[in-house]
C-alpha cells in the first residue's frame, strides 16, 4: 500500500504516525494492498482556497476528501455502508487525496478538549471513509459512518497502546458537516447549515 504524506502546513505533525494510522484504517477496511492514498496537510489560506473552489463555502475547513477511483462497486442492492470486511477489494487503484488543515484542527481540538494529534487522527480517518464512499448526509448514513469511524479509531488506540506497529496516540470525537461523496470533494466539520 502506498501512502504519501505531504506537510505544507508549517505545523509540526508526526507524519510517520499519520501514515501508520492511514495504513491501519485501509487495512481494517480491507482495501487492496496496491491502493494509493495521499494525505496533504495545508495551512489556512490554502484550505480556504480549496473550500471556496470545491465546496463554495467561505473560510477554511478542517478536512476535504477528493476521491479518484472507485475501488469496488457498491454491493448489489446496497451501498458502501453495507461493506463486508471479509471480502477484500480485488481492484487496486488511486484512492484519492485527504486534505487536512492542522490550524483548524487545533481550534477544534481545544473545543473538544483533546490533543491536536487526536483531532488530526480523527480527520484523517473521516477523510479516508469519505474516499471509500461513506457520507453522513442523512441520519442512517451518519450513524453508519460515525459508528465505523469510532470503531476504527478505537482499534487504532488499542493497537497504539499495545506497542503494535502503529505509533499514533488516542483519538476520539465525532464529525458533523460534509459534502458530496464520489462526485467531488467531501468533508468538513462545520456545523450543518
C-alpha positions in Angstrom: 0.0 0.0 0.0 1.4 3.4 -0.9 0.6 6.2 1.5 2.1 9.6 0.8 2.1 12.3 3.5 3.0 15.8 2.4 3.1 18.5 5.1 2.8 22.0 3.5 1.0 23.5 6.6 4.0 24.7 8.5 2.6 22.8 11.6 4.6 20.2 13.4 2.8 16.9 12.6 4.1 13.4 13.1 3.9 12.3 9.5 5.1 8.7 10.3 2.3 8.2 12.8 -0.2 9.7 10.4 0.9 7.2 7.7 0.6 4.4 10.2 -2.9 5.4 11.1 -3.9 5.7 7.4 -2.4 2.2 6.8 -4.4 0.8 9.8 -7.7 2.3 8.5 -7.1 1.0 5.0 -6.1 -2.5 6.3 -9.2 -2.6 8.6 -11.4 -1.6 5.6 -9.6 -4.4 3.6 -8.7 -2.0 0.8 -6.5 -3.6 -1.8 -2.8 -3.7 -0.8 -1.8 -1.9 -4.0 -4.1 1.0 -3.5 -2.5 4.5 -3.2 -3.5 7.3 -0.8 -2.3 10.9 -0.5 -2.7 12.9 2.7 -1.9 16.6 2.3 -1.6 19.0 5.3 -2.1 22.6 4.3 -2.3 26.0 6.0 -5.5 28.0 6.4 -5.1 30.1 3.2 -4.6 27.0 1.1 -7.6 25.3 2.8 -9.7 28.4 2.3 -8.9 28.4 -1.4 -9.9 24.7 -1.7 -13.0 25.1 0.4 -14.3 28.1 -1.7 -13.3 26.5 -5.0 -14.7 23.0 -4.4 -17.4 23.4 -1.8 -18.5 27.0 -2.5 -18.1 27.8 1.2 -16.1 30.7 2.7 -13.2 30.3 5.1 -11.1 27.3 5.9 -12.4 23.9 6.9 -10.8 21.0 8.7 -10.8 18.2 6.1 -11.7 17.7 2.5 -11.6 14.4 0.6 -11.0 14.1 -3.1 -11.9 10.6 -4.4 -10.1 9.4 -7.5 -11.2 5.9 -8.4 -14.0 3.6 -7.4 -12.1 0.8 -5.7 -15.0 -1.6 -5.7 -18.6 -1.4 -6.9 -21.4 -1.0 -4.4 -22.9 -4.2 -3.0 -25.9 -5.3 -5.1 -29.0 -3.6 -3.7 -26.8 -1.8 -1.1 -24.3 0.9 -0.6 -20.7 1.2 0.7 -22.2 1.2 4.2 -23.1 -2.5 3.6 -19.4 -3.3 3.2 -18.4 -6.9 4.0 -15.0 -6.7 5.7 -14.4 -10.4 5.0 -14.1 -9.7 1.3 -11.2 -7.5 0.2 -11.5 -5.3 -2.8 -9.9 -7.0 -5.7 -9.1 -3.8 -7.6 -6.1 -1.7 -6.8 -6.2 2.0 -7.6 -5.6 5.5 -6.6 -7.9 6.1 -3.7 -7.6 9.8 -3.7 -6.5 12.7 -1.6 -7.3 13.7 2.0 -6.5 17.3 2.7 -6.3 18.4 6.4 -5.7 21.8 7.9 -3.8 21.4 11.2 -4.6 25.0 12.3 -8.3 24.4 12.1 -7.8 21.0 13.8 -6.0 22.8 16.6 -9.0 25.1 17.3 -11.4 22.1 17.2 -9.1 20.1 19.5 -9.3 22.8 22.1 -13.1 22.9 21.9 -13.3 19.1 22.1 -10.7 19.1 25.0 -8.3 16.6 23.4 -5.0 16.9 21.7 -4.3 18.2 18.2 -2.8 14.9 17.2 -6.1 13.1 18.2 -8.1 15.6 16.1 -5.9 15.1 13.1 -6.2 11.3 13.5 -10.0 11.7 13.6 -9.9 14.0 10.5 -7.7 11.6 8.6 -9.9 8.6 9.4 -13.0 10.6 8.4 -11.5 11.7 5.1 -10.5 8.1 4.2 -14.0 7.0 4.9 -15.3 9.7 2.5 -12.8 8.4 -0.1 -14.3 4.9 0.3 -17.8 6.3 -0.5 -19.2 6.9 3.0 -21.2 10.0 3.8 -23.3 11.5 6.5 -26.0 13.5 4.7 -28.9 11.6 6.3 -29.3 10.1 9.7 -28.8 6.5 8.6 -25.6 7.3 6.7 -24.4 9.4 9.6 -24.9 6.5 12.1 -23.1 4.1 9.8 -20.2 6.3 9.0 -19.7 7.6 12.6 -20.1 4.2 14.1 -17.4 2.8 11.7 -15.2 5.8 12.4 -15.4 5.3 16.1 -14.6 1.6 15.8 -11.6 2.3 13.6 -10.2 4.9 16.0 -10.8 2.6 19.0 -8.9 -0.2 17.2 -6.1 2.3 16.4 -5.9 3.3 20.0 -5.8 -0.3 21.2 -3.1 -1.1 18.7 -1.1 2.0 19.6 -1.4 1.4 23.3 -0.3 -2.2 22.9 3.0 -1.2 21.4 2.0 -2.6 17.9 3.2 -1.2 14.7 1.2 1.9 15.0 2.7 4.8 16.9 -0.2 7.2 16.9 -2.0 8.4 20.0 -5.6 8.0 21.0 -8.3 9.6 19.0 -11.9 10.4 19.9 -14.8 12.5 18.9 -17.1 12.8 16.0 -17.6 14.8 12.9 -20.5 16.8 11.6 -21.0 18.6 8.3 -19.9 17.3 5.0 -20.2 17.3 1.3 -20.8 15.0 -1.7 -19.0 11.7 -1.9 -17.8 10.4 -5.2 -18.6 13.4 -7.4 -16.1 15.8 -5.9 -14.6 16.7 -2.6 -16.2 15.8 0.7 -15.5 16.8 4.2 -15.7 19.5 6.7 -16.6 19.6 10.4 -18.6 22.8 10.1 -22.0 22.7 11.8 -24.7 21.7 9.3 -26.5 24.6 7.9 
